[in-house]
Amino acid sequence: MKEHYLEITFRHGRPLAAYLYLPREGDEKSARTEQAAPGLLIDFAPGGRPIGLEITAPGKVSAATINRVLAGLGLAPLPDADLAPLKAA
């Protein structure tokens, strides 16, 4: 996968969790997870490269927090439009 994408899981019409897939090589799987902020975890590939952000509390994690974490990982921030589904959820 060459680009990021956001997936939101709903249960009974409410957002349960979300996952921001980051660019990855082939079918890389998570080898380690680290908490970045309350309700936000980072998944790392075996080589240590970030491959995704687990958003365990979609209603409590802001776009600013996500972009701050991405910047800390050396990744470009995402446009508000890409994270807008979190606000709608």
Secondary structure, DSSP 8 states (H G I E B T S, - for coil): --S-EEEEEEETTEEEEEEEE---STT---SEEEEEETTEEEEE-TTS-EEEEEES-TTT--HHHHHHHHHHTT-----HHHHHHHHH-
